[in-house]
Amino acid sequence: MTTQKFIWPEGEELVYLRPPKEEYHGRLPNFYPPEWFPELNLLKENWQAIRDEILAYERERGNIKGMGSYSPAQVSGTDWSTINLMSYMVLFHKNRERFPVLTALTDRIPNITTVTISVLSPHTEIKPHYGDTNGVIRAHVGLIVPEPYPAIALQVGDEAQGWADGEVMAFTIVQRHLAWNRSDHKRYVLIIDFVPEVLADRQTEICRKTLGSQTYIFLYKRIGVLRHLPEFLAGFSCAFFSFLWWFLLPVQRRLKLFL
C-alpha cells in the first residue's frame, strides 16, 4: 500500500496576504492527515521532553506572557501568549538558547521555517484571522491539553478539531481560522511551520517574501498614510521590503542580530 502524501494542487499559486484585503480562495484543504508528514514523528516521540523543558522554564522564570509577534491576532477573554524560536527563518537566538531540547529537535525537521511555543489561557478565544502564505503548512503538537474537543479546539474554514497530548495537527495556515479554550486550565501547544517538499527549493523565497509582507503590515497598522496607498504602490512596498530581507535574513541568522 502506498502512503498518501501532500500534493500541490494544480493551478494553485503562491500568495502572501496583507491588508486591506486578506482572503484566501485557493484549493488547499483545511486540515491534513498528520501521517502525510512522517518527519513530524520526531516531535510526537519527544513531546514529553518538550513539555517538560517548557514547564521547567516557567518554574524558573515565571509564566509565559506576551505575544512575540508584530501583528498578533485579536483575542477575547484573558490572554494568548507565545515564545518564538524561529519565524520565517528569522532566528530568536536568546530563546533558542533557553530551550536547547526543543531547538535541537526542531532543527532536525526538514524545511522548517517557524517554531513557537503557544499558551492559550482559560476561557479565551483567538478571533478569526488569516495566516501569511500558502507556501507553508502549519503543524501543532499538543503538549498540555486539559480537555478534549469541543471545549478546546481549532477551527479552520468550516471544520474544527481538538488537540490531544502528544498528537500532531496539520492545517493550512493561510485559511481563515480561530481557536478557543473554554476550560479552566491553560492549553499548551508547539507550533511549527514548514515548507512542503514540493516547494522545498523555494523555501528562502517564500520566507523572504512573507517577511516583506509582514514588515509592510507592521507599518500599515502604525502609519495611517499607508492605508490609502494605491494597490501598485502597496505591492511595490512589499517587494522592496522583501528585497531588503534577501540580504538581511542570512546576516541575521549568522551574526545573531536583533533577537
C-alpha positions as CSV (number, residue, x, y, z in Angstrom):
1,M,0.0,0.0,0.0
2,T,1.3,3.4,-1.0
3,T,1.1,6.1,1.7
4,Q,-0.6,9.2,0.5
5,K,1.4,12.4,0.6
6,F,1.0,16.1,0.2
7,I,0.3,17.2,-3.4
8,W,0.4,20.8,-4.6
9,P,-3.0,21.5,-6.3
10,E,-2.9,22.1,-10.0
11,G,-3.4,25.8,-10.6
12,E,-2.6,26.9,-7.0
13,E,-0.3,29.9,-6.9
14,L,1.8,31.2,-4.0
15,V,0.0,34.0,-2.2
16,Y,1.1,36.4,0.5
17,L,-1.7,38.1,2.4
18,R,-1.7,41.7,3.5
19,P,-4.4,44.3,4.3
20,P,-6.7,45.7,3.4
21,K,-7.9,42.6,1.6
22,E,-6.9,39.4,3.4
23,E,-8.7,36.5,1.8
24,Y,-7.7,33.0,0.6
25,H,-9.5,31.4,-2.3
26,G,-7.1,28.6,-3.2
27,R,-7.6,24.8,-3.4
28,L,-5.6,23.6,-0.3
29,P,-7.7,21.7,2.2
30,N,-8.3,22.9,5.7
31,F,-6.6,20.0,7.5
32,Y,-4.1,17.3,6.5
33,P,-3.7,13.8,7.8
34,P,-0.6,14.0,10.0
35,E,0.8,10.8,8.6
36,W,1.4,12.6,5.3
37,F,4.4,14.2,7.1
38,P,6.4,11.4,8.8
39,E,9.2,13.9,9.6
40,L,6.9,15.2,12.4
41,N,7.1,11.9,14.2
42,L,10.2,13.1,15.8
43,L,8.1,15.7,17.7
44,K,5.5,13.1,18.7
45,E,8.2,10.8,20.0
46,N,9.7,13.6,22.1
47,W,6.7,15.7,23.1
48,Q,7.1,15.0,26.8
49,A,10.7,16.2,26.8
50,I,9.5,19.4,25.0
51,R,6.7,19.9,27.5
52,D,9.0,19.3,30.5
53,E,11.5,21.9,29.2
54,I,8.8,24.5,28.9
55,L,7.4,23.8,32.4
56,A,11.0,24.0,33.8
57,Y,11.3,27.4,32.1
58,E,8.1,28.6,33.7
59,R,9.2,27.4,37.1
60,E,12.5,29.3,36.8
61,R,11.2,32.5,35.0
62,G,7.5,32.6,35.7
63,N,4.6,32.1,33.4
64,I,5.0,32.7,29.7
65,K,3.4,36.0,28.9
66,G,3.1,38.3,25.9
67,M,2.9,37.8,22.2
68,G,6.1,37.5,20.3
69,S,4.6,38.7,17.1
70,Y,4.5,42.0,15.2
71,S,0.9,41.6,14.1
72,P,-0.9,39.2,16.6
73,A,-4.5,38.1,16.1
74,Q,-7.1,39.6,18.5
75,V,-8.3,37.7,21.4
76,S,-11.3,37.8,23.7
77,G,-11.1,36.6,27.3
78,T,-7.8,36.5,29.1
79,D,-4.6,36.0,27.1
80,W,-2.8,34.2,24.3
81,S,1.0,34.1,24.9
82,T,3.8,32.9,22.8
83,I,7.6,32.5,22.7
84,N,9.2,32.5,19.2
85,L,12.3,30.5,18.5
86,M,12.1,31.0,14.7
87,S,9.8,33.0,12.5
88,Y,10.1,32.5,8.7
89,M,13.7,31.5,9.2
90,V,14.5,34.6,11.4
91,L,16.2,33.1,14.5
92,F,15.4,34.2,18.0
93,H,18.8,33.4,19.3
94,K,18.2,34.0,23.0
95,N,15.1,31.9,23.1
96,R,16.8,29.1,21.2
97,E,19.5,29.1,24.0
98,R,16.7,28.9,26.6
99,F,15.1,25.9,25.0
100,P,18.0,23.6,23.9
101,V,16.0,20.4,23.7
102,L,13.3,22.0,21.6
103,T,15.8,23.7,19.4
104,A,17.8,20.5,18.8
105,L,14.7,18.6,17.8
106,T,13.1,21.2,15.6
107,D,16.4,21.9,13.8
108,R,16.1,18.3,12.5
109,I,12.8,18.9,10.8
110,P,13.4,19.5,7.0
111,N,12.3,22.8,5.5
112,I,11.2,24.2,8.9
113,T,10.5,28.0,9.0
114,T,8.8,28.7,12.3
115,V,8.9,27.4,15.8
116,T,6.7,28.9,18.5
117,I,5.5,27.9,22.0
118,S,1.9,28.8,22.3
119,V,-0.1,29.1,25.6
120,L,-3.8,29.9,25.5
121,S,-5.3,30.9,28.8
122,P,-8.6,29.6,30.2
123,H,-11.9,30.9,28.7
124,T,-10.1,32.7,25.9
125,E,-10.8,32.8,22.1
126,I,-8.4,33.7,19.4
127,K,-10.6,35.6,16.9
128,P,-10.9,34.7,13.2
129,H,-7.8,35.6,11.2
130,Y,-5.7,34.6,8.2
131,G,-2.1,33.4,8.1
132,D,0.6,34.8,5.9
133,T,1.1,32.5,3.0
134,N,0.1,29.2,1.5
135,G,3.7,28.4,1.0
136,V,3.9,26.8,4.4
137,I,2.0,24.1,6.3
138,R,1.4,24.7,10.0
139,A,1.5,21.9,12.5
140,H,0.6,21.9,16.1
141,V,1.8,19.3,18.7
142,G,-0.3,19.1,21.8
143,L,1.7,19.5,25.0
144,I,-0.9,20.1,27.7
145,V,-4.5,19.8,26.5
146,P,-6.7,19.8,29.6
147,E,-10.0,18.9,27.9
148,P,-10.9,17.3,24.6
149,Y,-12.9,18.8,21.7
150,P,-15.2,20.8,21.7
151,A,-14.0,22.5,24.9
152,I,-10.7,23.3,23.4
153,A,-10.4,23.4,19.6
154,L,-9.1,25.0,16.4
155,Q,-11.5,25.8,13.5
156,V,-10.1,26.2,10.0
157,G,-12.6,27.3,7.4
158,D,-15.8,25.4,8.4
159,E,-14.0,22.4,10.1
160,A,-13.0,22.1,13.7
161,Q,-10.7,19.7,15.5
162,G,-9.4,19.3,19.0
163,W,-5.8,18.8,20.2
164,A,-4.5,15.9,22.2
165,D,-1.3,15.5,24.2
166,G,1.5,14.2,22.0
167,E,-0.5,14.3,18.8
168,V,0.1,16.3,15.6
169,M,-2.5,18.5,13.9
170,A,-1.6,19.9,10.4
171,F,-3.6,22.5,8.6
172,T,-3.5,25.3,6.0
173,I,-2.4,28.4,7.9
174,V,-3.4,30.9,5.2
175,Q,-7.0,29.8,5.5
176,R,-9.3,31.7,7.9
177,H,-9.1,30.2,11.3
178,L,-9.8,30.7,15.0
179,A,-9.2,28.8,18.3
180,W,-10.7,28.7,21.7
181,N,-10.1,27.3,25.2
182,R,-13.3,27.0,27.2
183,S,-11.7,25.0,30.0
184,D,-10.5,26.2,33.4
185,H,-6.8,25.4,32.6
186,K,-4.1,26.7,30.2
187,R,-3.6,24.9,26.9
188,Y,0.0,24.5,25.6
189,V,0.9,23.6,22.1
190,L,4.0,23.7,20.0
191,I,3.6,25.5,16.6
192,I,5.8,24.8,13.7
193,D,5.6,25.9,10.0
194,F,7.4,24.0,7.3
195,V,7.6,24.3,3.5
196,P,6.3,21.1,1.9
197,E,8.8,19.1,-0.1
198,V,7.3,20.0,-3.4
199,L,8.2,23.7,-2.7
200,A,11.5,23.0,-0.9
201,D,13.6,24.7,-3.5
202,R,11.6,27.9,-2.9
203,Q,11.8,27.9,0.9
204,T,14.1,31.0,1.2
205,E,12.0,32.9,-1.4
206,I,8.8,32.1,0.5
207,C,10.2,33.3,3.8
208,R,11.7,36.5,2.4
209,K,8.5,37.4,0.6
210,T,6.5,36.7,3.7
211,L,8.8,38.8,5.9
212,G,8.5,41.6,3.4
213,S,4.7,41.4,3.7
214,Q,4.9,41.3,7.5
215,T,7.2,44.4,7.5
216,Y,4.6,46.2,5.4
217,I,1.7,45.1,7.7
218,F,3.7,46.3,10.8
219,L,4.0,49.7,9.2
220,Y,0.5,49.7,7.7
221,K,-1.0,49.3,11.2
222,R,1.0,52.2,12.6
223,I,1.3,54.8,9.7
224,G,-2.1,56.0,8.6
225,V,-1.0,57.2,5.2
226,L,-0.1,53.6,4.1
227,R,-3.8,52.7,4.4
228,H,-4.5,55.0,1.4
229,L,-1.8,53.8,-0.9
230,P,-2.9,52.6,-4.3
231,E,-2.5,48.9,-4.9
232,F,0.5,49.1,-7.1
233,L,2.4,51.2,-4.5
234,A,1.4,48.8,-1.7
235,G,2.7,45.9,-3.9
236,F,5.9,47.8,-4.6
237,S,6.4,48.4,-0.9
238,C,6.1,44.7,-0.1
239,A,8.5,43.9,-2.9
240,F,11.0,46.5,-1.6
241,F,10.9,45.0,1.9
242,S,11.3,41.5,0.6
243,F,14.4,42.7,-1.3
244,L,15.8,44.0,1.9
245,W,15.2,40.7,3.7
246,W,17.0,39.0,0.8
247,F,20.2,40.5,2.3
248,L,19.2,40.8,5.9
249,L,18.0,37.3,6.6
250,P,21.3,35.4,6.2
251,V,23.1,38.1,8.1
252,Q,20.6,37.9,11.0
253,R,20.9,34.2,11.2
254,R,24.7,34.0,11.1
255,L,25.6,37.0,13.3
256,K,22.8,36.7,15.8
257,L,21.5,40.1,15.2
258,F,18.5,41.8,16.8
259,L,16.9,38.8,18.6
